[in-house]
Amino acid sequence: MPAAAKIATGSTVSDMQVMDSNGMTHNLADFAGKTVVLEWTNHGCPYVKKHYNTGNMQQLQKDATLDGETVWLSVISSAPGKQGYVSGTEANELTRSRNAEPTAVILDPEGDMGKTFSAKTTPHMYVIDLAQTLVYQGAIDDNRSASEASVEGARNYVREALTAVKAGEAVEMAETKAYGCNVKYKS
């Protein structure tokens, strides 16, 4: 895969049309005035499993979207025939079976959205504020282990970013190095 230019933290991110697992089209511009979390995911990745098997990701989704002011988009950029690829129906079943609570699951089998954001791993996390400015990108937390036991006590960068945005403050750790499985892009 050729190197893609990374969207710089502090850049405006608004005009991107995407399709969800129910066949609905969304544009990031539709979410102006809301905080948006983008979570790159692959249900076969042990690092993703770490956060879902412990309930960490679901709790973060629930806490973030509870007040209706935050939109959570789980993004699947796995290509057909590659680990993590699912149909819309399969994505919806995964959401149900894991008790996940994203606002929508975005299907990106061509990798256009993933490559635009330079998403490298699953999970790879992004937070976009109410003004549609990218204020955080990187890892979900500071513990790079795939062990489920490593969730407890980890510094959760996404939670910190969401707390700062809600308080109208600058995000302290605006960029970290994402860890996990490589996104399974189309060759």
N, C-alpha and C positions, 0 to 999 in steps of 0.2 A: 504494500500500500504506500503510495507516495506521501511524503510528509505534508501535513496540512497546517496552515497558519492557525495558531491558537487565538481564540477570541480573548482579548486582553481583559483582565479584571478592570472594572471601571468603564467598560464599553457599554453602549446601549444595545440591548438584544431584544428586538421586537418583531421584526417581519420574517416569520418562519411558519409556513403552513405544514401541518402534520396530520396524520390519520390515526385514530385510536382503535382499540380492539373491537369496538362496536360499529366501526365504519363511519364514525363521525369525524368531520374535519375541524381542526382547531388552528388558530393562528396565535402565536405568542402575543401579538398585538391585542388580541381579545382580552388579555389578562392585565392590561394596564390598570394600575390602582390596586393590584393584589401582589403579594409576594409569590414567586414561583420557585418550586424546588424541582430540579431535574435529577433523576436517579437512574443511571445506566445499570441494567440488571441482566442476569443470565441465571436462570434457576438451576443450572448444572454446575455452577461455579462454587467451590467450597467457601470462598470469602463471602459470597452472597448468602449461601446457606447459613453461615455463622450468624449473620444478622437476622435472618428470618426464623431459623430454628430456635433462637433464644427469645424471639418476640421483640427484639430491639428495633428493627426496621418498622414493624407494624405500630409500635408505641410512638415512635418518632412521627410517622405519618399521621396517626390519630391526633397527637398533641399539636402538630403543625396546622392541621386543617380544621380543628375543632371550632375556632371562632369564625370560620367562613371567609377569612381574609387571606388565606394561603391556598394555593393550588399546588398539588403534588402530582407530577407526571413521571411515571416509571417508564423508561425508554428501553425497548429491546431492539438492538441493532444487529443481532445475529442474522446472518444470511441463511437462506434455505439450504438445508443439508449440513449446516454447521451446528455445533453445540449451542443450545439456548434458543434456537429458532422455534417459534410457535405460531400457530394460526391465531386469529382473534378469539375463536371459541376456546382454544387451549389456554390462551393468556387469561381469559376470564375465569376459567376453571382453576388455574394456578392462584389467581387473586383470591377466589373463594376458599380454596383448600388451605391456604396459608393465613387466612383471616387478615389479608393485607387491606389497606385503606387508602390507596392512591385515588386521586380525583379521576385519573384516566391512565390507561396503559397505552403508550404510543408504540406503534409498530413501524420500524425503520429498517426493513430487510435490505434495502439498497444501501443503507449506511449514510445517507445524505445528511441527516441531522447529526449523527455521531461524528462524522468527519468535519462538519461545520464547527462543532464544539471541540474538536480534537479529543473526544472521549477515548481514552486508552484502555481503561480497565472496568471491570464490574466488581464492586460498585465504583462508579465515578460520580461525584456529586457536584451540583451547581446550585447557587441561590441567586435569584434575580429579585431586586427590590421593587417597590411600588412604582418607581419611575422607570422601570425596565432596564436598570443598570445591573450588570453582573457584579455582585459584591463578594461572592465566594466561589472557588472552584478547587476541587481536590478530593482528598480522602474523607470518608465519613468520620473517622476517628484517628487517634494516634497509636493504635496497636495493630501492627501489620501482620499479626498471626492469623491463621485460619481457625485456630482453636476457639470453640464457643466460649470457653472459660475466660477468654481475653476480653470479652465485651464489658464485663463488670470492672469498673474502675478506669476504663478508657476515657480519654478526653474526647468528647463528641463535638467535632468542629461544626457540623451542620446545626446542631442544637444551639451552639454558641452564636452562630451567624444569624439564625432566626430570632434569637433573643435580642441581639443587637439591632436588627432591622425593626423589630416591633417597638423597641425603645427609642428609635430614631437616632441611634448611635452608629459610629463607624465599626465595621467588622474588624476585630483585632487580628485574627489570622485569616487574611483574605485569600491566600493561596497556600496549599499544601501539596505534597506529592501523593497522588492517588495510588492505591495498591489494590491488588486482586488479580483476577484472570484477564488476559487480553480480550478485548472486544473481538468477537468472531465475525469480522467484516467479510463481505464478498470479495473474492480474490481479484 
